[in-house]
């Protein structure tokens, strides 16, 4: 994993339901960013971690905040999604599917298909 930390000028403007504006040193990087995290302790300045798409090469940076740029790790998103799934609702939804085929693995395929549908509509 290629991670680097350098001071940068960062602007993030995000509202629910709208695409975030993410600029580093005036360069729009939002299309490469899959997630970000802002942390700050009482005795230190803010640190912003940008989780970028695999293969992203970046741009020239020079600025004011400490920025960590790392490949996206969406495991926390997947875990959060699965934690939010109501097992009873999933059970009912899978058993009500009309694509079950009575073949080996049909319930597993049904669970995966249902979770994909729910994830796509979230």
Short mmCIF file of the C-alpha atoms (twelve columns), coordinates in Angstrom:
data_MODEL
# 
_entry.id   MODEL 
# 
loop_
_atom_site.group_PDB 
_atom_site.id 
_atom_site.type_symbol 
_atom_site.label_atom_id 
_atom_site.label_alt_id 
_atom_site.label_comp_id 
_atom_site.label_asym_id 
_atom_site.label_seq_id 
_atom_site.Cartn_x 
_atom_site.Cartn_y 
_atom_site.Cartn_z 
_atom_site.pdbx_PDB_model_num 
ATOM 1   C CA . UNK A 1   0.000   0.000   0.000  1 
ATOM 2   C CA . UNK A 2   1.396   3.356   -1.042 1 
ATOM 3   C CA . UNK A 3   0.697   5.821   1.753  1 
ATOM 4   C CA . UNK A 4   2.191   9.269   2.147  1 
ATOM 5   C CA . UNK A 5   1.626   12.130  4.553  1 
ATOM 6   C CA . UNK A 6   2.276   15.745  3.575  1 
ATOM 7   C CA . UNK A 7   0.717   19.091  4.559  1 
ATOM 8   C CA . UNK A 8   -1.967  20.148  2.037  1 
ATOM 9   C CA . UNK A 9   -4.740  22.713  1.622  1 
ATOM 10  C CA . UNK A 10  -7.989  20.731  1.625  1 
ATOM 11  C CA . UNK A 11  -11.609 21.711  0.952  1 
ATOM 12  C CA . UNK A 12  -14.457 19.266  1.512  1 
ATOM 13  C CA . UNK A 13  -18.113 20.227  1.127  1 
ATOM 14  C CA . UNK A 14  -20.592 17.389  1.595  1 
ATOM 15  C CA . UNK A 15  -24.358 17.289  1.961  1 
ATOM 16  C CA . UNK A 16  -26.561 14.191  2.209  1 
ATOM 17  C CA . UNK A 17  -27.794 13.077  -1.197 1 
ATOM 18  C CA . UNK A 18  -25.360 15.253  -3.141 1 
ATOM 19  C CA . UNK A 19  -21.896 14.462  -4.504 1 
ATOM 20  C CA . UNK A 20  -19.136 15.723  -2.229 1 
ATOM 21  C CA . UNK A 21  -16.750 18.431  -3.365 1 
ATOM 22  C CA . UNK A 22  -13.229 17.325  -2.483 1 
ATOM 23  C CA . UNK A 23  -10.331 19.555  -3.459 1 
ATOM 24  C CA . UNK A 24  -6.687  19.238  -2.540 1 
ATOM 25  C CA . UNK A 25  -4.656  22.345  -3.279 1 
ATOM 26  C CA . UNK A 26  -7.433  23.536  -5.585 1 
ATOM 27  C CA . UNK A 27  -7.430  20.288  -7.600 1 
ATOM 28  C CA . UNK A 28  -10.738 18.424  -7.782 1 
ATOM 29  C CA . UNK A 29  -10.029 14.856  -6.622 1 
ATOM 30  C CA . UNK A 30  -13.615 13.814  -5.809 1 
ATOM 31  C CA . UNK A 31  -13.871 11.370  -8.729 1 
ATOM 32  C CA . UNK A 32  -10.916 9.357   -7.376 1 
ATOM 33  C CA . UNK A 33  -12.036 9.356   -3.723 1 
ATOM 34  C CA . UNK A 34  -14.218 6.471   -2.548 1 
ATOM 35  C CA . UNK A 35  -14.295 7.523   1.123  1 
ATOM 36  C CA . UNK A 36  -12.621 9.948   3.493  1 
ATOM 37  C CA . UNK A 37  -12.057 10.303  7.228  1 
ATOM 38  C CA . UNK A 38  -11.288 13.465  9.189  1 
ATOM 39  C CA . UNK A 39  -9.693  13.131  12.624 1 
ATOM 40  C CA . UNK A 40  -8.254  15.649  15.036 1 
ATOM 41  C CA . UNK A 41  -6.938  15.496  18.571 1 
ATOM 42  C CA . UNK A 42  -6.897  18.402  21.009 1 
ATOM 43  C CA . UNK A 43  -3.165  18.987  20.607 1 
ATOM 44  C CA . UNK A 44  -2.778  18.375  16.852 1 
ATOM 45  C CA . UNK A 45  -4.135  19.766  13.614 1 
ATOM 46  C CA . UNK A 46  -6.676  17.913  11.480 1 
ATOM 47  C CA . UNK A 47  -5.707  14.811  9.549  1 
ATOM 48  C CA . UNK A 48  -7.722  13.830  6.495  1 
ATOM 49  C CA . UNK A 49  -7.445  10.328  5.075  1 
ATOM 50  C CA . UNK A 50  -8.574  9.987   1.469  1 
ATOM 51  C CA . UNK A 51  -9.352  6.428   0.372  1 
ATOM 52  C CA . UNK A 52  -8.794  6.433   -3.380 1 
ATOM 53  C CA . UNK A 53  -9.565  4.004   -6.187 1 
ATOM 54  C CA . UNK A 54  -6.937  1.362   -6.894 1 
ATOM 55  C CA . UNK A 55  -4.378  2.569   -9.420 1 
ATOM 56  C CA . UNK A 56  -4.949  6.286   -8.762 1 
ATOM 57  C CA . UNK A 57  -1.699  8.161   -9.312 1 
ATOM 58  C CA . UNK A 58  -2.688  11.500  -7.811 1 
ATOM 59  C CA . UNK A 59  -1.704  15.006  -8.701 1 
ATOM 60  C CA . UNK A 60  0.824   17.616  -7.548 1 
ATOM 61  C CA . UNK A 61  0.067   18.627  -3.943 1 
ATOM 62  C CA . UNK A 62  1.344   21.527  -1.833 1 
ATOM 63  C CA . UNK A 63  -0.589  22.880  1.155  1 
ATOM 64  C CA . UNK A 64  -1.751  23.317  4.744  1 
ATOM 65  C CA . UNK A 65  -3.476  20.252  6.274  1 
ATOM 66  C CA . UNK A 66  -1.998  16.847  6.875  1 
ATOM 67  C CA . UNK A 67  -3.457  14.468  4.284  1 
ATOM 68  C CA . UNK A 68  -3.057  10.706  4.178  1 
ATOM 69  C CA . UNK A 69  -3.782  9.211   0.758  1 
ATOM 70  C CA . UNK A 70  -4.291  5.431   0.781  1 
ATOM 71  C CA . UNK A 71  -6.019  2.817   -1.370 1 
ATOM 72  C CA . UNK A 72  -9.688  2.459   -0.493 1 
ATOM 73  C CA . UNK A 73  -10.536 -0.177  2.078  1 
ATOM 74  C CA . UNK A 74  -14.294 -0.555  2.044  1 
ATOM 75  C CA . UNK A 75  -14.422 -3.431  4.506  1 
ATOM 76  C CA . UNK A 76  -15.916 -1.123  7.140  1 
ATOM 77  C CA . UNK A 77  -18.702 -0.190  4.702  1 
ATOM 78  C CA . UNK A 78  -19.463 -3.846  3.953  1 
ATOM 79  C CA . UNK A 79  -19.432 -4.726  7.653  1 
ATOM 80  C CA . UNK A 80  -21.754 -1.811  8.423  1 
ATOM 81  C CA . UNK A 81  -24.141 -2.900  5.667  1 
ATOM 82  C CA . UNK A 82  -24.209 -6.494  6.902  1 
ATOM 83  C CA . UNK A 83  -24.653 -5.355  10.521 1 
ATOM 84  C CA . UNK A 84  -27.741 -3.408  9.440  1 
ATOM 85  C CA . UNK A 85  -29.381 -6.425  7.776  1 
ATOM 86  C CA . UNK A 86  -32.323 -7.822  9.730  1 
ATOM 87  C CA . UNK A 87  -31.904 -11.592 9.466  1 
ATOM 88  C CA . UNK A 88  -35.637 -12.236 9.662  1 
ATOM 89  C CA . UNK A 89  -36.347 -9.768  6.869  1 
ATOM 90  C CA . UNK A 90  -33.560 -11.332 4.796  1 
ATOM 91  C CA . UNK A 91  -34.919 -14.825 5.452  1 
ATOM 92  C CA . UNK A 92  -38.421 -13.801 4.321  1 
ATOM 93  C CA . UNK A 93  -37.143 -11.928 1.268  1 
ATOM 94  C CA . UNK A 94  -35.020 -14.852 0.105  1 
ATOM 95  C CA . UNK A 95  -37.797 -17.406 0.572  1 
ATOM 96  C CA . UNK A 96  -40.184 -15.123 -1.376 1 
ATOM 97  C CA . UNK A 97  -37.827 -14.847 -4.379 1 
ATOM 98  C CA . UNK A 98  -39.144 -16.296 -7.611 1 
ATOM 99  C CA . UNK A 99  -35.690 -17.157 -8.952 1 
ATOM 100 C CA . UNK A 100 -35.048 -20.077 -6.581 1 
ATOM 101 C CA . UNK A 101 -34.476 -23.163 -8.714 1 
ATOM 102 C CA . UNK A 102 -34.363 -26.096 -6.232 1 
ATOM 103 C CA . UNK A 103 -30.753 -26.738 -7.248 1 
ATOM 104 C CA . UNK A 104 -27.864 -27.179 -4.780 1 
ATOM 105 C CA . UNK A 105 -26.858 -23.814 -3.347 1 
ATOM 106 C CA . UNK A 106 -30.136 -22.102 -4.258 1 
ATOM 107 C CA . UNK A 107 -30.541 -20.479 -0.829 1 
ATOM 108 C CA . UNK A 108 -26.968 -19.212 -0.801 1 
ATOM 109 C CA . UNK A 109 -27.425 -17.780 -4.304 1 
ATOM 110 C CA . UNK A 110 -30.720 -16.285 -3.153 1 
ATOM 111 C CA . UNK A 111 -29.109 -14.649 -0.110 1 
ATOM 112 C CA . UNK A 112 -26.307 -13.198 -2.235 1 
ATOM 113 C CA . UNK A 113 -28.730 -11.950 -4.876 1 
ATOM 114 C CA . UNK A 114 -30.962 -10.354 -2.234 1 
ATOM 115 C CA . UNK A 115 -28.036 -8.636  -0.501 1 
ATOM 116 C CA . UNK A 116 -26.802 -7.306  -3.870 1 
ATOM 117 C CA . UNK A 117 -30.260 -5.916  -4.630 1 
ATOM 118 C CA . UNK A 118 -30.489 -4.250  -1.225 1 
ATOM 119 C CA . UNK A 119 -26.960 -2.836  -1.548 1 
ATOM 120 C CA . UNK A 120 -27.735 -1.439  -5.009 1 
ATOM 121 C CA . UNK A 121 -30.860 0.297   -3.724 1 
ATOM 122 C CA . UNK A 122 -29.221 1.717   -0.575 1 
# 
